[in-house]
């Protein structure tokens, strides 16, 4: 079976049994993949995922230490956006639904053959690539929309006659546009000057000497 992914693929193996981990590493090598690292605990899996930045994590659910594979997978996907495929012998409903909640990119039951492993890896990499491209496209669209909104707030003005284009597409004199689209106010400096002038006008004036 040919690989869909053409670039070198590095995988992190998270497995509590050393013999099984070595077997998975050997199978991956025969399939053309590279094991970026191997660990048997969820906490170390999170640390290695952050440091090694593998393309994909192969995760067992039963691990050494207090953290289960489902929790480690959710942390790795949430913090590093790295896809996770479960390789587990646990097939009961409780384990399966706990795994589903962590949004994995695949779920393979042990024992599995090389073709099953390769199919799971390739599908996960493909789905993750599509997801990343979709997120990039959404980000580009949001940026473009922000630019459109920014441009829509700019006031089109003719460089020659100095008339402006209103919301209806008509060109009008600046003062006419301002009269219908603005409210009159004063900046702080002008407001202070007007207040001082008003105080001068209303201040009591000396009437001078009175004659009887």
Secondary structure, DSSP 8 states (H G I E B T S, - for coil): ---S--S--EEEEE-S-HHHHHHHHHHHHHHT-EEEEEESBHHHHHHHHHHH--SEEEE-SS-BSS--HHHHHHHHHHHH--EEEEEES--SHHHHHHHHHTT-SEEEESS--HHHHHHHHHHHHHHHHHHHHHHHHHHHHHHHHHHHHHHHTS--B-TTT--EE-TTS-EE-HHHHHHHH------HHHHHHHHHHHHHHHS---------
